[in-house]
Amino acid sequence: MAVDPVAVRLLPVLLRFRRVTPDVLTGVALLLGLGAAASTLTGHVRLGALLFEARFLVDCLDGKVARIRGTGTAFGAFFDRTADLVGVLLSYVALSVVAVRAVPGHQNLMLLPALLCAVAAAAEFLLKGAKAGAGGPAGGLGDTAWGRWCSARRLATRPWTVEAETLALFAVPLLVPGLAWAGLLCAAVFYLIAAAHDVTLAGVILR
């Protein structure tokens, strides 16, 4: 609701410059993600949150530019996905390190949000593969009671991972950096549920 409308308004400006390709934008998003993680790790939590959201803004643009120009490639899609994972995972690791410093005694849980984020990404990939193998659209809901209920109300069967990222890596660190651990906990719970959802639905489709 907030970032995508800004990205749409920036599109006409970017499209004037032929050198601003989707892969260039993905590279900028990756650098912003690395900058966000580095800023957070060095104690500049609010700056890290702002850089992370800037990363998301640029990430919203590469796909739009590719679709409008018709220049999408398999490498571009792979690069985009890889850059997303690297930026998000490193930001989770950096913020978790900071959160553990503020709430000592939980070092063994430091990498849990990043780990569950990776597990959820793998589960999402599994679900897309199952749908493709079944001959259905990659973004379909599946022929389940829950899927039909959501489809009738124009809802996704689960929230997008970007919502967990926005809460844990942008909103909470920016507004209340001292409670970063709470945002990370919410994200970890979300990823656990999302992974279970995707694996279950993939099993239903493959069956």
Number of C-alpha atoms within 10 A of each C-alpha: 5 7 13 14 11 13 18 13 10 14 15 11 9 15 14 9 9 8 9 13 19 26 20 13 21 26 18 18 28 26 16 22 29 23 20 30 28 19 22 28 19 12 14 16 26 21 19 29 28 19 24 28 22 19 25 24 19 22 23 20 21 26 21 16 21 17 11 11 13 9 12 18 12 8 10 18 17 11 17 21 14 14 21 18 18 15 22 26 23 20 28 26 20 25 34 25 20 22 23 17 13 14 14 8 9 10 14 8 12 21 16 18 26 24 17 21 25 18 17 24 19 15 22 20 16 18 27 19 16 21 21 14 13 13 9 15 12 16 11 15 20 20 11 12 9 14 17 15 14 15 15 9 8 9 13 15 19 13 11 11 16 12 12 20 22 18 18 27 33 24 18 20 28 18 12 13 22 15 15 26 22 17 23 26 15 14 26 21 13 22 24 15 14 24 22 16 18 22 19 14 24 21 13 14 18 13 8
